[in-house]
Amino acid sequence: MKILFTFIFVIIVSCGFSQTDDFNQLLEKGKAEFKKEDDKQDFFVAAEALQKAVALKPENTEAHYFLGCAYSRTNSKDANMLLKMTAEMTIKVSEQFEAIIKLTPEYKGEIIILDPYSKLNSEWSSLAMKYWYYNKTDSMQWAYNESKKRGGFSEFLVSQSRAKLDICDKNAILISSGDNATFPLFYVQQIEGYRKDVSLIDISLLNTEWYARVLAGKGVISFDNKRKYVDTIQYCEWKDSLITIENFSWTVKPSYYDLYLGRSDILFMSILRDNKFKRSIYFTTAFNESMRLSLKDYLISLTMLDKLNINKEPELSTPKFKTEILKFLPSIKQVNKFSPDEMSFIDDIRYAVFYKIYNVMNDDKTSAKDLLMMLDMYTDEKTYPIQVKSVKEFSDYIHKSL
């Protein structure tokens, strides 16, 4: 009897180890597709492996995360394929990230780019943008309602976006970068109808074949090139060149391999040429400098946006800066603390204030201390831990200096 019991126990334990081995192999097989070169990735293979992994261990959040990402890539591998997205596949993607949030609000597994909450937001917002392209207003509203209902959209993101739009002059052009910056702004304008006088343009989406066409077709923006050129241009060889528009000149450097300008660069320059600086130009913060058309040295910081400063406007005075940054601070209490991506927006606010303090603390230590006290009141580090190492180092320096 004892021998029989031992034999059964060994079989049970062996089966457990075997199942674990199978799960790990399937998970790694699915994750491996994301590490391959673009033209060698097969997300149907990834999805098949990860479906089996989830079936073996439905409580494993990392398996759900990568399965959701695999479904997302089959739904729309990149922004060029956004118009081919389907509601049915978006729901399948969403369900995986919802499962993670149900299992544990704070995901600790490996992340490709966005956390589960941001992935929910990105997926549903992308579908909403497809409906916008096809003028399906009710469907666009439905997609955003689903995103909110399923946990992808927070009031924090919406409030921050309203405050950013409020910085802009009337009829301004706002250039944004990245899903987390663009989609909440898009929601505020298209669903709430807020500050629709501002032309919102995602710099990355300009690389797609369809985005410039819809911007021009809907009258959001215009280009100085012929329609055929706007639809077809992909890149051009480039060397450092002095560009002059009206009375403003600057040197544009190549953005790719020190040899080329990409499609988004060329179309952005076309927008500038057509606009001739009749409308103010703004950028969201945390922008990839290689995508700003070498304009970094001609920008002025207006708290959470940068403005193209061709008229050499002065920096915000400390009292004015305090008034403007206060528009962003109260909504921090609405942030989703389980979303590292949302929490990083607080780091952007901190950085803007620290930078202002750094610039004024030698000449006006009292105002610098006042700004720091105000910031600490709204962004206590114990309640809202700093996400970015460089921001933490800046914080420590400022606090020690004052």
Residue pairs with C-beta under 8 A, 6 or more apart in sequence:
19 56
22 56
23 53
23 56
23 57
23 60
23 63
26 49
26 50
26 52
26 53
26 56
27 49
27 50
27 53
27 60
27 62
27 63
27 66
29 45
29 46
29 49
30 46
30 47
30 49
30 50
30 53
30 63
30 66
30 67
30 70
31 46
31 66
31 110
32 46
33 41
33 42
33 43
33 45
33 46
33 70
34 41
34 46
34 66
34 69
34 112
41 73
43 70
43 73
43 74
43 77
44 74
46 66
46 70
46 73
47 67
47 70
47 71
47 74
50 63
50 66
50 67
50 70
51 67
53 60
53 63
53 67
54 60
54 63
54 64
54 67
57 63
58 99
59 103
61 99
61 100
61 103
61 104
61 107
61 108
61 109
62 109
62 110
64 96
64 97
64 99
64 100
64 103
65 96
65 97
65 100
65 107
65 109
65 110
65 111
65 116
66 110
66 112
67 96
68 93
68 94
68 95
68 96
68 97
68 100
68 116
68 119
69 112
69 119
71 89
71 92
71 93
71 96
72 93
72 119
72 123
74 89
75 85
75 86
75 89
75 90
75 92
75 93
75 123
76 82
76 84
76 85
76 126
79 204
79 205
79 207
79 208
79 211
80 207
80 208
80 209
80 210
82 126
82 129
82 130
82 208
82 210
83 130
83 133
83 210
85 126
85 127
85 130
87 127
87 143
90 123
90 124
90 127
90 143
93 119
93 123
94 120
94 123
94 124
94 146
94 150
94 152
97 116
97 117
97 119
97 120
97 123
97 151
97 152
98 120
98 150
98 151
100 107
100 116
101 107
101 116
101 117
101 151
101 338
105 338
106 338
107 115
107 116
107 338
111 340
114 122
114 179
114 180
114 341
115 339
115 340
115 341
117 151
117 152
117 154
117 336
117 338
117 339
117 341
117 342
118 152
118 179
118 180
118 339
118 341
118 342
119 152
120 147
120 150
120 151
120 152
120 153
121 147
121 152
121 153
121 157
121 179
121 180
121 183
121 184
122 152
122 179
122 180
122 183
123 147
123 152
124 143
124 144
124 146
124 147
124 150
124 152
124 153
125 143
125 144
125 147
125 152
125 179
125 183
125 186
125 187
126 179
126 183
127 143
128 140
128 143
128 144
128 147
128 186
128 187
128 190
129 140
129 183
129 186
131 137
131 139
131 140
131 143
132 140
132 186
132 190
132 214
133 210
133 214
140 190
140 191
141 191
144 153
144 187
144 191
147 153
153 184
153 187
154 334
154 335
154 336
154 339
154 342
155 331
155 334
156 331
156 332
156 334
156 335
156 336
156 342
156 345
157 180
157 184
157 342
157 345
158 184
158 187
158 188
158 192
159 331
159 334
160 184
160 304
160 328
160 331
160 345
161 184
161 185
161 187
161 188
162 188
162 194
162 195
163 304
163 327
163 328
163 331
164 174
164 185
164 284
164 304
164 305
165 174
165 185
165 188
165 189
165 194
165 195
165 198
166 195
166 327
167 282
167 302
167 303
167 304
167 305
167 324
168 174
168 195
168 198
168 280
168 282
168 305
169 279
169 280
170 197
171 197
171 198
171 199
171 279
172 197
172 198
172 199
172 279
172 280
172 281
172 282
173 198
173 199
173 201
173 221
173 271
173 275
173 279
173 280
173 281
173 282
174 185
174 198
174 199
174 200
174 201
174 282
174 283
174 284
174 305
175 201
175 202
175 203
175 268
175 281
175 282
175 283
175 284
175 287
175 292
176 182
176 185
176 200
176 201
176 202
176 203
176 283
176 284
177 202
177 203
177 204
177 283
177 284
177 286
177 287
177 288
177 291
178 204
178 284
178 286
180 341
180 345
181 284
181 286
182 200
182 202
182 205
185 200
185 284
186 200
188 194
188 195
189 195
189 196
189 198
189 200
199 215
199 220
199 221
199 279
200 220
201 215
201 220
201 221
201 271
202 211
203 264
203 268
203 287
203 291
204 264
204 291
205 211
206 212
206 263
206 264
206 267
206 268
207 262
207 263
207 264
209 231
212 223
212 230
212 231
212 267
213 230
213 231
214 220
215 221
216 222
216 223
216 227
216 230
221 271
222 271
222 274
223 230
223 267
223 270
223 271
223 274
224 270
224 271
224 273
224 274
225 233
225 270
230 267
230 270
233 263
233 266
233 267
234 262
234 263
235 256
235 260
235 261
235 262
235 263
235 266
236 260
236 261
236 266
237 259
237 260
238 252
238 253
238 254
238 255
238 259
238 260
238 261
239 254
240 251
240 252
240 253
240 254
241 251
241 252
242 249
242 250
242 251
242 252
243 249
243 250
243 251
243 252
243 269
245 272
245 273
245 276
245 277
246 276
246 277
247 310
248 277
248 298
248 310
250 294
250 295
250 297
250 298
251 294
252 261
252 265
252 269
252 293
252 294
253 294
254 260
254 261
255 261
255 262
255 265
255 290
255 291
255 293
256 262
261 269
264 291
265 291
265 293
268 293
269 293
272 281
272 293
275 281
277 308
277 310
280 307
280 308
281 307
281 308
282 302
282 305
282 306
282 307
282 308
283 292
283 299
283 305
283 306
283 307
283 308
284 304
284 305
284 306
285 304
285 305
285 306
285 348
285 352
286 348
287 306
289 296
292 299
295 308
298 308
298 309
298 310
299 306
299 307
299 308
299 309
300 306
300 307
300 309
300 313
300 315
301 315
301 316
301 352
301 355
302 316
302 324
303 316
303 321
303 324
303 325
303 327
303 328
303 352
304 325
304 328
304 348
304 349
304 352
307 313
315 359
316 324
316 356
318 356
318 360
318 364
318 367
318 371
319 367
321 356
321 371
322 370
322 371
322 374
325 349
325 352
325 353
325 356
326 374
328 349
329 349
329 374
329 375
329 378
329 379
330 378
332 346
332 349
332 378
332 379
332 384
335 342
335 343
335 345
335 346
335 384
336 342
336 343
337 343
337 384
340 387
343 384
343 385
343 387
344 387
344 388
346 379
346 384
346 387
347 386
347 387
347 388
347 391
349 375
349 379
350 375
350 379
350 386
350 391
350 394
350 395
351 391
351 394
353 371
353 372
353 375
354 391
354 394
354 395
354 398
356 371
357 368
357 371
357 372
357 398
357 402
358 394
358 398
360 367
360 368
360 371
361 368
361 398
361 401
361 402
365 402
368 402
369 402
372 398
372 399
372 402
381 395
386 392
386 395
